[in-house]
Amino acid sequence: MGLNTSTMTEEQKRRFNRYLVFYGDEECLFGVKGISSEAPQEIIDEFVTWYRETTRYPNGRLRPMTSKMYSNVVISVNR
């Protein structure tokens, strides 16, 4: 299953929608995979901030921005 977008506000969904990357049929998963690297830096930063807020450590602390998991949600797409 992809990223849980239920915590996004309607405004975030509108801003991110154009740049979201979804899993393909061959990947055996469904839903949002991440955000396109072609998105403006402002949108990427906002998406990573949203993702960081939703993937905290179990004790509630934010993970460091250097965490590999954040760079994995910015996906290079060949269009």
PyMOL commands that place a pseudoatom at each C-alpha (Angstrom):
pseudoatom trace, name=CA, resn=MET, resi=1, chain=A, elem=C, hetatm=0, pos=[0.000, 0.000, 0.000]
pseudoatom trace, name=CA, resn=GLY, resi=2, chain=A, elem=C, hetatm=0, pos=[1.208, 3.500, -0.775]
pseudoatom trace, name=CA, resn=LEU, resi=3, chain=A, elem=C, hetatm=0, pos=[1.480, 6.580, 1.403]
pseudoatom trace, name=CA, resn=ASN, resi=4, chain=A, elem=C, hetatm=0, pos=[-1.529, 7.375, 3.559]
pseudoatom trace, name=CA, resn=THR, resi=5, chain=A, elem=C, hetatm=0, pos=[-2.808, 10.647, 2.125]
pseudoatom trace, name=CA, resn=SER, resi=6, chain=A, elem=C, hetatm=0, pos=[-5.823, 10.826, 4.429]
pseudoatom trace, name=CA, resn=THR, resi=7, chain=A, elem=C, hetatm=0, pos=[-3.961, 13.270, 6.693]
pseudoatom trace, name=CA, resn=MET, resi=8, chain=A, elem=C, hetatm=0, pos=[-3.468, 15.779, 3.859]
pseudoatom trace, name=CA, resn=THR, resi=9, chain=A, elem=C, hetatm=0, pos=[-5.600, 18.880, 3.867]
pseudoatom trace, name=CA, resn=GLU, resi=10, chain=A, elem=C, hetatm=0, pos=[-7.676, 19.632, 0.772]
pseudoatom trace, name=CA, resn=GLU, resi=11, chain=A, elem=C, hetatm=0, pos=[-5.273, 22.459, -0.049]
pseudoatom trace, name=CA, resn=GLN, resi=12, chain=A, elem=C, hetatm=0, pos=[-2.289, 20.084, 0.114]
pseudoatom trace, name=CA, resn=LYS, resi=13, chain=A, elem=C, hetatm=0, pos=[-4.081, 17.552, -2.084]
pseudoatom trace, name=CA, resn=ARG, resi=14, chain=A, elem=C, hetatm=0, pos=[-4.713, 20.251, -4.699]
pseudoatom trace, name=CA, resn=ARG, resi=15, chain=A, elem=C, hetatm=0, pos=[-1.111, 21.495, -4.581]
pseudoatom trace, name=CA, resn=PHE, resi=16, chain=A, elem=C, hetatm=0, pos=[0.483, 18.025, -4.695]
pseudoatom trace, name=CA, resn=ASN, resi=17, chain=A, elem=C, hetatm=0, pos=[-1.959, 16.305, -7.068]
pseudoatom trace, name=CA, resn=ARG, resi=18, chain=A, elem=C, hetatm=0, pos=[-0.206, 17.301, -10.283]
pseudoatom trace, name=CA, resn=TYR, resi=19, chain=A, elem=C, hetatm=0, pos=[3.149, 15.962, -9.060]
pseudoatom trace, name=CA, resn=LEU, resi=20, chain=A, elem=C, hetatm=0, pos=[2.189, 12.790, -7.194]
pseudoatom trace, name=CA, resn=VAL, resi=21, chain=A, elem=C, hetatm=0, pos=[3.714, 9.534, -8.421]
pseudoatom trace, name=CA, resn=PHE, resi=22, chain=A, elem=C, hetatm=0, pos=[1.616, 6.380, -8.148]
pseudoatom trace, name=CA, resn=TYR, resi=23, chain=A, elem=C, hetatm=0, pos=[2.668, 2.750, -8.101]
pseudoatom trace, name=CA, resn=GLY, resi=24, chain=A, elem=C, hetatm=0, pos=[2.462, 1.021, -11.466]
pseudoatom trace, name=CA, resn=ASP, resi=25, chain=A, elem=C, hetatm=0, pos=[0.678, -2.250, -12.249]
pseudoatom trace, name=CA, resn=GLU, resi=26, chain=A, elem=C, hetatm=0, pos=[3.961, -4.186, -12.275]
pseudoatom trace, name=CA, resn=GLU, resi=27, chain=A, elem=C, hetatm=0, pos=[4.863, -3.087, -8.735]
pseudoatom trace, name=CA, resn=CYS, resi=28, chain=A, elem=C, hetatm=0, pos=[2.058, -5.072, -7.045]
pseudoatom trace, name=CA, resn=LEU, resi=29, chain=A, elem=C, hetatm=0, pos=[1.199, -2.119, -4.827]
pseudoatom trace, name=CA, resn=PHE, resi=30, chain=A, elem=C, hetatm=0, pos=[-1.335, 0.672, -5.116]
pseudoatom trace, name=CA, resn=GLY, resi=31, chain=A, elem=C, hetatm=0, pos=[-1.598, 4.272, -4.059]
pseudoatom trace, name=CA, resn=VAL, resi=32, chain=A, elem=C, hetatm=0, pos=[0.860, 7.145, -3.840]
pseudoatom trace, name=CA, resn=LYS, resi=33, chain=A, elem=C, hetatm=0, pos=[4.541, 6.292, -4.120]
pseudoatom trace, name=CA, resn=GLY, resi=34, chain=A, elem=C, hetatm=0, pos=[5.937, 9.808, -3.651]
pseudoatom trace, name=CA, resn=ILE, resi=35, chain=A, elem=C, hetatm=0, pos=[6.341, 13.119, -5.434]
pseudoatom trace, name=CA, resn=SER, resi=36, chain=A, elem=C, hetatm=0, pos=[8.009, 13.794, -8.760]
pseudoatom trace, name=CA, resn=SER, resi=37, chain=A, elem=C, hetatm=0, pos=[11.467, 15.323, -8.753]
pseudoatom trace, name=CA, resn=GLU, resi=38, chain=A, elem=C, hetatm=0, pos=[10.176, 17.588, -11.553]
pseudoatom trace, name=CA, resn=ALA, resi=39, chain=A, elem=C, hetatm=0, pos=[7.939, 19.419, -9.059]
pseudoatom trace, name=CA, resn=PRO, resi=40, chain=A, elem=C, hetatm=0, pos=[8.981, 22.927, -7.992]
pseudoatom trace, name=CA, resn=GLN, resi=41, chain=A, elem=C, hetatm=0, pos=[11.285, 22.872, -4.958]
pseudoatom trace, name=CA, resn=GLU, resi=42, chain=A, elem=C, hetatm=0, pos=[8.626, 24.631, -2.874]
pseudoatom trace, name=CA, resn=ILE, resi=43, chain=A, elem=C, hetatm=0, pos=[6.159, 21.773, -3.507]
pseudoatom trace, name=CA, resn=ILE, resi=44, chain=A, elem=C, hetatm=0, pos=[8.807, 19.111, -2.797]
pseudoatom trace, name=CA, resn=ASP, resi=45, chain=A, elem=C, hetatm=0, pos=[9.736, 20.811, 0.489]
pseudoatom trace, name=CA, resn=GLU, resi=46, chain=A, elem=C, hetatm=0, pos=[6.077, 21.067, 1.493]
pseudoatom trace, name=CA, resn=PHE, resi=47, chain=A, elem=C, hetatm=0, pos=[5.475, 17.388, 0.625]
pseudoatom trace, name=CA, resn=VAL, resi=48, chain=A, elem=C, hetatm=0, pos=[8.536, 16.220, 2.584]
pseudoatom trace, name=CA, resn=THR, resi=49, chain=A, elem=C, hetatm=0, pos=[7.423, 18.343, 5.566]
pseudoatom trace, name=CA, resn=TRP, resi=50, chain=A, elem=C, hetatm=0, pos=[3.969, 16.725, 5.436]
pseudoatom trace, name=CA, resn=TYR, resi=51, chain=A, elem=C, hetatm=0, pos=[5.542, 13.254, 5.139]
pseudoatom trace, name=CA, resn=ARG, resi=52, chain=A, elem=C, hetatm=0, pos=[7.927, 13.974, 8.014]
pseudoatom trace, name=CA, resn=GLU, resi=53, chain=A, elem=C, hetatm=0, pos=[5.005, 15.009, 10.247]
pseudoatom trace, name=CA, resn=THR, resi=54, chain=A, elem=C, hetatm=0, pos=[3.170, 11.751, 9.481]
pseudoatom trace, name=CA, resn=THR, resi=55, chain=A, elem=C, hetatm=0, pos=[6.163, 9.403, 9.968]
pseudoatom trace, name=CA, resn=ARG, resi=56, chain=A, elem=C, hetatm=0, pos=[7.395, 10.362, 13.410]
pseudoatom trace, name=CA, resn=TYR, resi=57, chain=A, elem=C, hetatm=0, pos=[9.215, 8.015, 15.771]
pseudoatom trace, name=CA, resn=PRO, resi=58, chain=A, elem=C, hetatm=0, pos=[6.868, 6.047, 18.069]
pseudoatom trace, name=CA, resn=ASN, resi=59, chain=A, elem=C, hetatm=0, pos=[7.699, 8.444, 20.934]
pseudoatom trace, name=CA, resn=GLY, resi=60, chain=A, elem=C, hetatm=0, pos=[6.482, 11.399, 18.835]
pseudoatom trace, name=CA, resn=ARG, resi=61, chain=A, elem=C, hetatm=0, pos=[9.840, 12.921, 17.919]
pseudoatom trace, name=CA, resn=LEU, resi=62, chain=A, elem=C, hetatm=0, pos=[10.451, 14.020, 14.342]
pseudoatom trace, name=CA, resn=ARG, resi=63, chain=A, elem=C, hetatm=0, pos=[12.955, 12.000, 12.370]
pseudoatom trace, name=CA, resn=PRO, resi=64, chain=A, elem=C, hetatm=0, pos=[16.037, 13.943, 11.221]
pseudoatom trace, name=CA, resn=MET, resi=65, chain=A, elem=C, hetatm=0, pos=[15.766, 15.594, 7.772]
pseudoatom trace, name=CA, resn=THR, resi=66, chain=A, elem=C, hetatm=0, pos=[18.863, 13.639, 6.743]
pseudoatom trace, name=CA, resn=SER, resi=67, chain=A, elem=C, hetatm=0, pos=[16.907, 10.394, 6.986]
pseudoatom trace, name=CA, resn=LYS, resi=68, chain=A, elem=C, hetatm=0, pos=[17.065, 8.369, 3.758]
pseudoatom trace, name=CA, resn=MET, resi=69, chain=A, elem=C, hetatm=0, pos=[13.317, 7.794, 3.905]
pseudoatom trace, name=CA, resn=TYR, resi=70, chain=A, elem=C, hetatm=0, pos=[12.701, 11.430, 2.941]
pseudoatom trace, name=CA, resn=SER, resi=71, chain=A, elem=C, hetatm=0, pos=[14.889, 11.316, -0.149]
pseudoatom trace, name=CA, resn=ASN, resi=72, chain=A, elem=C, hetatm=0, pos=[13.118, 8.075, -1.169]
pseudoatom trace, name=CA, resn=VAL, resi=73, chain=A, elem=C, hetatm=0, pos=[9.758, 9.862, -1.577]
pseudoatom trace, name=CA, resn=VAL, resi=74, chain=A, elem=C, hetatm=0, pos=[11.191, 12.252, -4.195]
pseudoatom trace, name=CA, resn=ILE, resi=75, chain=A, elem=C, hetatm=0, pos=[11.063, 10.129, -7.323]
pseudoatom trace, name=CA, resn=SER, resi=76, chain=A, elem=C, hetatm=0, pos=[12.740, 10.726, -10.671]
pseudoatom trace, name=CA, resn=VAL, resi=77, chain=A, elem=C, hetatm=0, pos=[10.154, 10.177, -13.403]
pseudoatom trace, name=CA, resn=ASN, resi=78, chain=A, elem=C, hetatm=0, pos=[10.749, 9.821, -17.134]
pseudoatom trace, name=CA, resn=ARG, resi=79, chain=A, elem=C, hetatm=0, pos=[7.889, 11.464, -19.001]
for i in range(1, 79): cmd.bond("trace and resi %d" % i, "trace and resi %d" % (i + 1))
show_as sticks, trace
zoom trace
